[in-house]
Amino acid sequence: MVLPPGSIVGILGGGQLGRMMALAAARLGYKCHILDPHESPCAAEVSAHFTRAAYDDVDALRRFAEQCDVVTYEFENIPVEPLAVLGDKLAPSTRSLEVAQDRAAEKRFLESCGARVAPWREVDGAPDIEAALEALGSPILLKSRRYGYDGKGQAWAHRADEAAAAWDAIGRQPAVAEARMSFDAEFSLILARGSNGETSAFPPTRNLHDGGILRTSTVPAGPEIDAMTGLAIAAAKAIEEALGHVGVLTVEFFACADGPIINEIAPRVHNSGHWTIEGAQTSQFEQHLRAILGLPLGAATLVSSGATMQNLIGADVDRWAEFVAEPRAHLHVYGKGEARSGRKMGHVTRLNLPK
Ligand code: AMP
């Protein structure tokens, strides 16, 4: 079904991803309706409608669904069961959400798709950490199964006598343990899939993290990563097919000497794709909207010889005057209020000179 301009797009979550999606929707003549439990989420500021409600408030979700023509989400830590009231208005479906919000389910699913992931074990207590060290070698990285993002809920363990402390460090919650991967670089692939099965991938993006938080994303990603593009696209397509995913899916990879290994997937637009706003023919936000609205996908090619996106984290955003004075810098400030340490407050994209 094609939803024409004037239709209402519901977005679960009112953070910066929702905000940039709402801006892209407005340009095409669509209106957005944000549902978020916070008082003034930054996406609501640029959207036509806002419902303040908890994600598990079934009555609020039912009313929200009645007021929207399609509903999507901008983050994956949403309880799945209450979303049943959204019916088939939800895209991507709850299947994509279920898989992406539990690291153990995600790894099992990825393996069933034939994708490579880091060797891993399930962890439900300190003894499992000792067993994982035995099985996977030292060190291992513990990651909570749920609600982890930007390196939160993660701890390294090197020796069996660190097991109890590592279990405490991740908050004594169900987790996975991963072998430490040695990789040359990290990259992500953002792939859109329409309800007719049409797919379109943006060029792979090289990502630099610090303290578990993305700092910069660069395209082209460099020859070692570009050489893995075919394998990465094939893996991402297989994942989307298996999920019946409609919308944008992001796959994060480690570029290892023997090929790409998947770190994790996100069933949504992604921080590493912000450069597409100015750097690609179609932005990841517009592409996601096109997919869920039943429109043809746009071209996902570069408009210049490359681009770099730099995140403004915490107090970085105080340097806005410096960035806005740089003639070729595209400054985005999310309007999120307090610049707490580690909080993503904005980003800057710089395009390389045209070819
Ligand atoms: P994640 O929250 O899973 O994206 O992990 C955050 C960051 O930690 C990644 O971007 C990597 O830089 C690093 N990391 C995650 N898993 C591993 C691993 N198995 N081996 C080495 N580094 C890792």
Boltz pocket constraint, residues with backbone or C-beta under 6 A from the ligand:
constraints:
  - pocket:
      binder: B
      contacts: [[A, 118], [A, 141], [A, 143], [A, 148], [A, 149], [A, 150], [A, 151], [A, 152], [A, 178], [A, 179], [A, 180], [A, 181], [A, 182], [A, 186], [A, 209], [A, 212], [A, 263], [A, 264]]
      max_distance: 6.0
